[in-house]
Amino acid sequence: QAAPILPGASADAGAARCVPAMGVSTAAGLAAASAAGRVANRLFQRVVPSPQVVDGFPRWRWVLSAVTQATVFPSLLLLAWGAPAAGGPSWDWLALPASEAPNGARWYVYALVASQTRDMFPMPPAASATMRVHHWVVVLACLLALHAPQGFGLFVLGTFVLEMGSMTFNLRKLYPESRAVEILYQACMLCSNLAALAGGVVLLRMDAIPVWMKAIYFVADVGVVIGRQLHALKDAGLMGAHAAREAPTSRGALAG
């Protein structure tokens, strides 16, 4: 089993993995996933016809987010890990560029983009500035990951972990009076944030990724984790003037 490109490894090995241009299949995948997201909007708007608006978004959008995070994302991740060439969540898998990753990994990123674009063009008028920026950052991070020379598997796994934390955040917004959901949210948010920080450290060890790209992702990773955890602490009544039963004011952070 080949080892990933780490400090001290041959520079030629990293250079051999050039940044792939966005091909027709990638563009088609992104377009198809975004179209599917729009169709899902229509479906859930009918299935969850609640007039309730939560933080600028109708309730059905929160339900759709939670369902996507609980079903679509795990299914695509398992498909990526189960591919014959994937070898499971190994170092090699984490270091793969998008051009060499299993189809399931790329489909996961397409779905992640769709989970953002379905809320955009236009965003709901009542959506906060933080939420607007969040959606654009996620989309741009996915596009950058598709072109990175290394670490696409790490991006997929890292964003998946963050999405699992964000799923419990969505449940917290949907069921603010549930003590069980509150405990689940606090536990999962802390664990997902710690895992995301660990992923950032692994990213720094991948030599084929340009320094500027590492800097962007690592700073974003740390910033996202801090923001998410601050929201969780405020929700628990441990920071600020927020009551212990009050939920955060944003749907999460990057890949949230």
N, C-alpha and C positions, 0 to 999 in steps of 0.2 A: 504494500500500500504506500503510495507516494505521500510525502510530507508536504504541508502547505508552505508557501513562500514566507519565511520569517526572517528576522534580522540575522545577517551572516550568510544567508542563502545567496545563490548566484543571481546577479542582477539580470543576466540574460534570460533567466526563467521568468522574471517579472516582465521584462520587455517583450517577451514572446506573446504575452496576453495584451494585445493592443485594444484600445477602446473601440468597441463595435459601433458602427453607424446604425442608426435606427432604421431597420429594414421595413419592407412593406408589411411583413407578418406582424411586427410589433405595433405599427401604426394601426393595422386592422384589428389587432387584439384590443388595443386601447379604445378604439372607436366602438367595437362591438360590446365591450364591457360597459362603457358609458351609456350606450343605447339600452342595454339590459337594465342598468340602474334606473333609467327613466321609466321603463316599463314597470319595474318593481314599485316605483313611486305611485303610479296609477293604481296598481293592484292593492297596495297597503292603504291607500287613501280610501278605497272602497271597503276593505276588510276591517279597518280601524277608523270608523267615521266619527271619532270624538272631536268636538269643537275646542277641546282644551289646547292651549298654547303654552309650551314650556320653554323658557329662555329664548323666545323668538321663533321657535319651531313648533309646528303642530305635533300632537302626541304621536301620530302614526309614524312620523319620521324617526322618533326615538325608538319605537317598537321595531321598525325596519332595521335600524342600526344594530340593535341587540340581536335580532334574528340572524343578520348577516355575520356578525362576529361569532355567534354560537354554532352556526352550521356551515356557511360557505367557506370562511377562512380556515377552520380546522380541516375540512374535507380537502381543500387544495394543498394544505401543508402536508397532510398524510399522503396525498398523491405524489407530491414532490419527493418525500422521503422514501416512498415505496417503489419509485422508478428503478429499473434494473441498474442504471448507471449512477444512481444517486448515492448508494452505499449508506444511506441513513444519515443522521445528524453528526457526521464525522468532521474532522478538521478539513479534509479535502472538500467536503460538501459546503462548508462555510466559506471557503476561499474561492469557490467557483465564480467566474464572471457570468453575466446573464447569457452570453452567447453559448456557454457550455452547460448551463443549468438545465435540469429537467423541465419539461413543459409545465408541470404543476407549479413550479416556483414562479415562472413568468406569469401564469394565469392568476396566481395569488396577487401579484403586484398589479395586474390589470384590474382585478376586483377591488383592490385597495384604492386605486385611482377612481374607479367608478363610484365607490362609497362616498367620495368627496364631490365629484362632478355632478352627481345626481342632486346635490343641494345647491349647486351654483347655476349661474346663467339663467335667471338671476338668483341671488341669495334672497331668502325671505327678508322683507324690509326691516323687521324687528331684530334681525340677527346682530349680535354685537360685533364690534371691530375685531376683537380677539378671535371670534369664531371665523370671521372672513379671512383673516391672516392665516389662521390654522389650516384652513382648507387649501389655500394656495401653497403653503409650505409643504404639506403632505404630497401634493401633486408634483411639485418641483423636485422633492427628494426622491420620489419614485422614478421620475424621468432621469435624474442624475444616476441613480443606482443601475438603471438599465444600460448605462454607458460606462460604468466603472470597470476598470480592468481586473478587478478582484473584489471579493467580499460580497457578492450578490446573495449568496446563501445566508451570510451573517445578517444582511439587511432584511431578508425575508423572516428569519427567525426572530430578530430583534423587534421588528415592527409587529409581528404576531404576538409576542409577549406583551407589548404595550397595548395592543388591541384587546387582549384578554382583561387587562386592568380597566380599559375604557368601557368594556362591556358591563362590568360591575358598576361603573359610574353611571351608565345609561339606566341600569336597573334601579340605582339609587334615585335618579331623577323621576323614574316612572312610579316607584313605590317609596316615597320619602318617609312614610310612617312605619315601614317594616324594619324591625330591629335586626332580623336575620340578614336582610339585604345590607343594612348598614355595616354589620360585622364583616360580611363577605367583601364588601367594597373596601373597607379599611385594610383587611388582610391581603387581598389580591393587589391593591394598588401599591402597597409597600413592597411586596414580592416582585411585582413586575418592574417597579422602578429600580430596585437593586439589580435585577437581571439585566436591565437596559444599561446600567452603568458598567457592569461586567462586560457586556458586549462592546461598549465603547473602548475599553482597555484592549480587548482582542483586536479591534479595528486598527489601533495604533501599531500593532505588531505586523501588519500586512504591508510588506515593502513595495508591492507593485502599485499600490494606490498612491497617487500624487499627494504631496504634503498639503497642498491647498484644499484638496478634497477631504483628506482626513480632518483638517481643521474645521471645515464647515460642518461635517457630520458630528464630530466630537463636541463642538460647542453647542450645536443644536440638541444633541443627546443630553448633555448636562443641563442645559436650560429647560428642556422639556421635563426632565425628571424633577428638577427643583419646583417648577410650576405645578406639576401634578401633585407632588407631595405636600406643597403648601396648601393646595385646595383641600386635600384630605385632612390635614391638621386643622384647618379652619372648620371643616365639616364636623370634626370630632370635638370642637369647642376648645381646642388646645392653643389656638392662635387667634388674635384679633377679637372683635366683638361679636363674632358669629356664635349663635346658640348651637348646642351640641346636636340638635335635631335638624339644623339647617343644611341644605345641600349646597355644593359649590355652584358658582355662577357660570361655568363654562363646561362644555361637553368633554373636555379633556385636552390633550396636547397632541404633539406630532404622532401620526399613525394611530390617534385616539378615536 
